[in-house]
Amino acid sequence: MSSVCLAAGDVFVPVKIDENDLYAGVLKLLKTIRPNWIQENIKLKTLTDGITNKLVSCQYLESSGEKDILLVRIYGNKTDLFIDRSAEIRNIKTLNVLGLAPQVYGIFENGLAYQYYPGVTLNIESVTNDNIWPLVATQMAKMHKVQLGNEIPKEPFVWDKTEQFLNLLPDPFSSEEKQARFTNSFSSITKLRIEYERLKTLLSKTESPIVFAHNDLLLGNVIYNKDEGTISFIDYEYAAYCYQAFDIANHFNEFVGISLDDIDYDRYPCEEFQFEWIKVYLAMYLDVDHPTEPQIRKVYKEVQQMSLLSHFLWGIWALVQYEHSNIDFDFGRYAEIRLNRYYELRDKIFKQLS
């Protein structure tokens, strides 16, 4: 656990959970963080929303009929290569104090256990529901107003993170089949690096404010509690300072879906929807009743530009996962979808920026 710096009060359990035998490892973990739980009363369920990690729901039925639930997240194979786990835990704990993130119950060698938020994750229908999307916009604005303190450099994480992913691309891939597919789809790492440098040169001129952002608000990371009328965000692996417009653009890009046989860019939110969403967001972020049209239009324009960066980042990320991940998901195909979308949008946006 040397890669994670523990603070006073952190509960560390010297357990490494085998992703091929999740439940045995989870039960071993629970003996430490929930010593009063009787094994016969524990119900475990593997959740399948994530494509980076594995998530297990742990439910305990009390004799009174009350239920206690927590979640155990097991990090994906080799994800420590590109995720700062110490920063992730620090961010969760900081945001928890502000009511913006779950409580961490325990940290183990390849994951963490944390508070369960009752509700349902968003999907391609609910994310545009008029009762839900304003809550998401408001919650994001609240997060963007968080200040971490002077010890954390206020620099946009996305450039270093993209370079990190590029540096992790294998040359060549570990199998001839993977290498042939990569070459056929993307030509070479050199071509991707040249593309990245051009993108950085143009987009780093943005006037979008640097805020503390989630940076990975895919639909499965947004929990809607209908009974309470609340939205909660989970999974802070990539939370860091970044461009305001990047976080918004990244969320909008997720409206199209993640199931490889159902990704449809016709679901990308139209200009009218984005205007309304940004209007609600800015009302909270700027603490005003009615943001002006120039304020809304400025953010809208920046979001369209940062949409390009979102596609590039996660396209390169998917190529790294294509090499290392053990999760049953065609990361090669996902990389093709995201980077093809990048190239489809690139010339129009580059023309605006040049």
Secondary structure, 3 states (H helix, E strand, C coil): CCCCCCCCCCCEECCCCCCCCHHHHHHHHHHHHCCCCCHHHEEEEEECCCCCCEEEEEEEECCCCCEEEEEEEECCCCHHHCCCHHHHHHHHHHHHHCCCCCCEEEEECCEEEEECCCCEECCCCHHHCCCCHHHHHHHHHHHHCCCCCCCCCCCCHHHHHHHHHHHHCCCCCCCHHHHHHHHHHHCCHHHHHHHHHHHHHHHCCCCCCEEEECCCCCHHHEEEECCCCEEEECCCCCCEEEEHHHHHHHHHHHHHCCCCCCCCHHHCCCHHHHHHHHHHHHHHHCCCCCCCHHHHHHHHHHHHHHHHHHHHHHHHHHHHHHHHCCCCCCHHHHHHHHHHHHHHHHHHHHHHHC
